[in-house]
Amino acid sequence: MSIAGANIYEDSASLGKTTVNHTDSDTDTDPGSAPAPADHVHIDFDIAHQACLAEIASLFEDIQVDLRIITDRGDDRAKGIYQREADNVANNPANIAQAARDFINLKQSDILDLVNAEVGNPTNLGNTSAANYNAIRNSTTSAGGFVGGNKQSSQSPGYGNSATAIKGENGEVYYEGSIPFDQIVPQDGGGVGNVTYALGGIRNLPIQSQLWNILQTSAITAGVDVVITSGGQVPASEGGVKGKNRVGSNRHDKGYAADVRLLDGEGNRLYTSDSTQLAIMTKFIQACEAQGATGVGCGNGYMSNGNIHVDIAWVGQTQGVINGVLSNRYWGGSKPTNTASAPKYLVDIMTTRDNTA
C-alpha cells in the first residue's frame, strides 16, 4: 500500500543502491569505469524501476478497492444510482439499452441532480435554521409537517444547497422570508404591462386613478401584467356593512387599495416562493414604492404567496377622504398588519416601517 507524503522516487533510488564486489578481471558495468575500480556503491536502475512499478501497482490496488466499495453499494438500487449490469446480466444490447433508460429516467426526473448535489455537499441535519429546513411548512405560515400543503405554500428544500434554494448574490442560501433585497438579482417578466380587472365578491368597486397609474407604470417597469382581484369597498361611515359590501381593512375604502396577481409574459402567475419569480415580483414592488405606494403586503405566506396588496390609503387618510388607516408601510405572513413577519426584502424596499403625517 502507498504511504501518503512519501517520495517514491527517492525511496526507489535508495532501494536500488547496492554494493558491487569487483575482482581484478571484472569490468564495471558503469560506462567509462574500466579498469575495475575498488568496491563501491552505485544505483542499480533496474532495481529502482522495479520499486517504482511496485508503488504504482500498490496504487492500483487502492483504486480497485475503492471501486469495489462504490460498485458494491450500487448492487441495491435503494443504496445509490450506480449499477453493475455487467456483473449480473449478459452484456447485450437489450440490457445496455435498459441501463441507459434507467439513467435517462433518473436524469429527467431531477433525482440524479438531487442525489449528486447531496453527495457533493450533504445537508447538515444538525442545522435547524429556517433556511436549512425551509421546506418544512404546511398550508399556513406555521412551521411543521407538509400536511395539506401545496406548491404555493411550499419552499424549495435545496438539497446540498442546490440551485433550487434561493441563493443571494453573495452565495448564501436563504428562504423566501429571510433574503435581503440587495441579494436578489432583479429580473424582467417579459410582459407588456397590462392592468385589468377580475373583481369578484365584496370588494368590487374600481380603484383610484392614482393607484391605477402606479400599478400600470410599475407593471411596465417590471415586465408583468397585473390582474386586480380585489378593489374598492364602501366605507362604514357611508353605509358599508361587513360581509355585504365591505370586508377587512379600511385601506380598500373608496378604492385606495388593490390586491393584485402578477403574470409574466407567458401568462404564468408569479409566486414569491419561487426564487426566479420573486426576482420579478420584487422589481414590481420596488417600482410601486418609487411611484408613491404607501403600503404593500406580500410574501412569507401572505395571501398564499401569490397576491400582493398595494395601496395609497395613507394618502386618502391625510386628505380626509377615508379614515381608520394604520400607519404600517409593509406587512407579511398570516396577519394583515403583522410587520414582524414581513419578508426581509419587503422591509428593505419600503425603507421605513411607518408613514408619517
Protein Blocks (a to p, Z undefined) as FASTA:
>chain_A
ZZehiafklmmmmmmpccddddfkbccfbghkaccddddddddfklmmmmmmmmmmmmmm
mmmmmmmmmmmmmmpmklocbdcfklmmccdfklmmmmmmmmmmmmmnommmmmmmmmmm
ccdfklccfklmmmmccfblbecddehiafklpccekgghiakbccdfkopacdfklpcf
klpccddehinoiacdddehjllcccdfklmmmmmmmmmmnopacddfbdcdddfknopa
ehilgghjfklgghiaccdddddfkopacdfklmklmmmmmmmmmmmmmnopabdceejh
iahhpaccddfklmmmmnomaghiafbfbdedjbfklmklpcfklmmmnopabdcZZ
